[in-house]
Amino acid sequence: MDRGECVSLLPRVCEVLRDSGRSLPDDTSLEKLLDWFSGLTEAGGSLLEAHPCLLEFISTVVNKTSSDPDVISFALKLSGLIAATEDGFETLQERSVLDLTFNQRHWQEAGLWEDPCIRIGWIQGVRSMLQHSKALGFFVQADFIVPLLQLQTDSSLFVAAAANQTLAHVLLFFQPALSAGCNGTVKSQGSDTRTREHPGVTTAETDHDYSAVLVAISEYLKGSLVRGEENTRLHQSRQILKLLALLLARAAPPLRDKLLRTVADPLEELVTAGCSRLMPPLMDIVLAANSSSSVPDQRVTRLLSSMLNTNKPADRLRAAAAFLHSGHRDTVHTVRAVRILLLPLDIITGQTLLGADTSEEHRFSMVEQLKSKTTCVSMVCVCLTNTPQITLMPPDLLPCPLVVIVSAVLSLLRICCGDSSSGGCAEVFRNVIGSGKVQKCALEVLACLSSSPGVKDELTEVVTVLIQYLNDPDSDPTVIHKSYQALVKWMSVCEDLSSVTDLLRRDLSEVVRKRVCDMRWEVRDSTVEFLGKLAAVPKSAEETRDGTWPGSCSSAPLLREALQDPESYVRASAVAALAQTLARGWQQGAALTQEQTDIVSRLLEILSQDTEGFARRAVLQYFIAWFSSRASHTSPPSSSTTSSSSSSSLLVNSVSSILSLGSADLDWEVKVHTLELAELLLDEALSGHRGYRKGPETPPAPLHPYAVVPDRTSTLRMQGAESDSAGALSDLVERGVVSALLSGLVDCDRPVGLKACQLLITLRDTICPPPLETLDATPATATVARVSCELPACGWGREIRKILGANKCDKAKEADVAGETREEGKGEGNDGVSVCEMLRSLGLDARLDVLSQSSDHVHNSPLSLLQDILTASAAHTRQDMQPGQEVIVDCY
């Protein structure tokens, strides 16, 4: 950014905004301009010193009430930003700008106060200004607290929220400190550390101003917490409760205690009144007060007890859930909350979760609420959602063993399918029959409960119920998906599956074969995904051998069939599942099977012909997983030495085709995955080479010009390494790795170019020796330098030649045109180009710097913004503009 040019352009921009303000390139230009000014202020600069035109701009705009409201709002915010420093505050006061800018009556008389953007500009300007004691004194003397309190319940949610935040800011920022350290630094619990320095204003005056604000806000809070169901009062009470929660969460003890003394009684009256719509913000207050205090406050404890004993079951349930999720542990209230949350499950299933000591009054009121279908589904879902949290409690806080909770969830799942054999309340449980919402919640809970201690005895029942859900023709796709997830979870944690052998071998296998052909693609996708996850579940050799594991012999054919699915999501899931299913056959040295050969052929076909990117990305990830799983990377099998009958040879022989197809793909993610595979090949070839560092972040240190010359033995070792380097580089060229990297380097997608550039730098710094003229040439050095790569006559090959030609001209402008023409001719004839010479000539380091930056560093700049505003203004004033013609600018 040219700072000087910004300084010269800003007066013209201010003139444009002052005169019309309507010729803006987009709706957010003023906010972006304000962001720039904020950044300058945070960096410690003075806005008025750097840009004196701003003072005249603000003065003109606030006096000229016919200005555009957006520009006036911008001027209000800018005034607050300038007044945030004491020097800026004093300058604005001396020019009589501050009083007029924040004079609410001035904007009311001009008829502008009704515009929300003026009100929010006023609020945000006031908040920005309130950063020092002089601003607090001005705030109190001007009696700004009254309009702020009124705006706290404004009809505009944005205005109300801004007023809420500003009220909290003034109380928290200026609250008295708890302790003072050196250099005036004070620390308040719940608030940021800051330095309180009030030049020219005594601490007594500041504290007096703060006390006035605190008294006004406290009285307002106390008088505004009103009862009643009227919408206007509810809106007011809700806003007050939000403000209280915000304050209590961050207030230091003196302020927190003062606030609690003021509002404790009105809050308890609200709880007693039983206004359901105020229960969530009331619980927020309880949790905020608890989180900011290490010692329980009796007033907060009393309020919490009242909420957990309210007469309305739904409110009781929500309060219990909020308390449990807060993480605050109070034995009495935790036990109470757990019992409240388990009561709906107890009533519906008839399981003895709570014993006989449950309050009959609460049980009766809960039953009455559960008789309404809508309320029943909602309350049961709240119960289920919180059940996993309940199971994490210490056993002494639970009313029953965990296995009983698992049994109750299974009973609920049966009831949802129409099983009426439960001992629960018939009037209630019919409300959950066929409820997909309850089924999904219950299945999620069942999956979570799989790792709970002492529940493995329920494995048979769990598998039976889940297979029932998978087999049910009425189960919707999401329910089936969650059933599969729960089944994998339980099978993963249970070491002994002998009790469910028949269920897995017979019933589950049959269900899977049916669902993989389901008419709904979501079900097919979930089934294919399940087969892949099942392959990753630990299993014993005996289970694999005797077919206990479902699909141990038949899942691969099902997945190969799914590769032909008409839905691309299913094809992609089938590829991923095959990768998990066949992983055991990928070990280096394993015998090659016809199945592997057929699958690789089909995957290459997908990579070259599939019209959807999902499947093509999955194919690359398949080969990446296969390559990563090979047993050893220390002795890479070359294409000439690998046994033609091993699975490893199949992968090696396919690499060139994979890299070639992946590099030419239109999907940038496919190309990035292709480079990830190239990186694995690079790592395999280069690991063990002197100076190799995985990744471009830590390149090997260059040889110092005055370094000690190594002895003959060291020289021989280096020559041996260079000889190995020549072989490794030749292998990388032959496999197509170098071509893939060069293709990616000139790709139009920045993530592709960035990764390719990083890998090419790694290759250059590891293998390529310095130019021959900089050191004594050795046969090994010459061998590495002679390794060449062919560049195609078009496409990426032509782009690489252009870069090489441009860099060559930059380095040697005296090169004759005929020589350059001959060089082009060599490329067009597909003659090989030295890899090392090419890597040194591509300017990779400079290219990496450019690729590491997003386009924002060019367009998202203050200079670009100022130019756009001026361009848009000039375009709008042109006489030859057609009506409705759009002004195109590059404003970020």
Secondary structure, DSSP 8 states (H G I E B T S, - for coil): --HHHHHHHHHHHHHHHHHTS---SSTTHHHHHHHHHHHHHHTT--HHHH-THHHHHHHHHHH-TTS-HHHHHHHHHHHHHHTTSHHHHHHHHHTTHHHHHT-HHHHHHTT-TTSHHHHHHHHHHHHHH-SSHHHHHHHHHTTTHHHHHHHTT-SSHHHHHHHHHHHHHHHHHTS--SEE-GGGEEE-TTS--EE---TTS-HHHHHHHHHHHHHHHHHHHHHH------HHHHHHHHHHHHHHHHHHHH--HHHHHHHHHHHHHHHHHHHHHT-GGGHHHHHHHHHHHHHT-SS--HHHHHHHHHHHT-S-HHHHHHHHHHHHHHT---HHHHHHHHHHHHHHHHHHH---SSTT-S-HHHHHHHHHHHTSHHHHHHHHHHHHHHHHHHHTS-GGG-SS-HHHHHHHHHHHHHHHTT----SS-HHHHTTTTT-HHHHHHHHHHHHHHTTSTT-GGGHHHHHHHHHHHHH-TT--HHHHHHHHHHHHHHHHH-S--GGGHHIIIIIIHHHHHHHTT-SSHHHHHHHHHHHHHHHTS---HHHHHHT-STTTTTHHHHHHHHTT-SSHHHHHHHHHHHHHHTGGGGSTT-B--HHHHHHHHHHHHHHHH-SSHHHHHHHHHHHHHHHHHSS-SSS---TTTS-TTBHHHHHHHHHHHHHHHHHT-S-HHHHHHHHHHHHHHHHHHHTTSTT--SSSSS------TT-----HHHHHHHHHHHHHHHHHHHHHHHHTHHHHHHHHHT-SSHHHHHHHHHHHHHHHHHH----GGGS---HHHHHHHH-EEE--SSTHHHHHHHHHHHHHHHH-TT--HHHHHHHHHHHHTT-EEEHHHHHHHS-HHHHHHHHTS-THHHHSSHHHHHHHHHHHHHHHH-TT--TT--------
